[in-house]
Amino acid sequence: MSELWKENQYLKAGPPFRRDRTELLEDFRRLAVNSASLQDLQQGIVGSIAENLAHYNWTGFYMLDPEEPETLVLGPFVGAPTLHVRIPVTEGICGAAAASGETVVVDDVHADPRYLSCSIETRSEIVVPVYVHEKVVGEIDIDSHDPAAFTKADRLFLEETARIVGGFMEAHPDGLAADK
């Protein structure tokens, strides 16, 4: 059995949703080809995730501020408003993912001292860095109201989503400033 087939089976598994993760990734690739800006791409991704993955209760992008590269700035998101519109990379689970360059999965945010409380309903979180030319430039952040909500399928799906966004940014380096 090939690794690609195994990964595809993981992408199709998981909690209820309308479209499977493989279909969403295909949609995101098409969206990357047709988006006029990074913000359009990110908004399309968070909107589609919110419509299709019921256990993703807050989905958003944080990008490093080009003028303050040690600070993450909230971009497009779907979910409850947050006070955390700017996060130093030295703080929180988002900061940890940006600083380490690694995906961070937290099964119980209340047991993790790094967690910056956004909602009393949030129980678990996954944060996946976005890379451009091998450097972290931002991340996709997902909160769930369910404990231990994120599986290997979620991790694979979000890491590929982050690669799609990073690829778009690499292909459109001159168009990024227009998104500020």
Stockholm file with secondary structure:
# STOCKHOLM 1.0

chainA/1-180         MSELWKENQYLKAGPPFRRDRTELLEDFRRLAVNSASLQDLQQGIVGSIAENLAHYNWTGFYMLDPEEPETLVLGPFVGAPTLHVRIPVTEGICGAAAASGETVVVDDVHADPRYLSCSIETRSEIVVPVYVHEKVVGEIDIDSHDPAAFTKADRLFLEETARIVGGFMEAHPDGLAADK
#=GR chainA/1-180 SS CCHHHHHHHHHHCSSCBSSCHHHHHHHHHHHHHHCSSHHHHHHHHHHHHHHHBTTCCEEEEEEEETTEEEEEEEEEEESSCCSCSEEETTSHHHHHHHHHCSCEEESCGGGCTTCCCSCTTCCEEEEEEEEETTEEEEEEEEEESSTTCCCHHHHHHHHHHHHHHHHHHHHCGGGSGGGC
#=GC SS_cons         CCHHHHHHHHHHCSSCBSSCHHHHHHHHHHHHHHCSSHHHHHHHHHHHHHHHBTTCCEEEEEEEETTEEEEEEEEEEESSCCSCSEEETTSHHHHHHHHHCSCEEESCGGGCTTCCCSCTTCCEEEEEEEEETTEEEEEEEEEESSTTCCCHHHHHHHHHHHHHHHHHHHHCGGGSGGGC
//
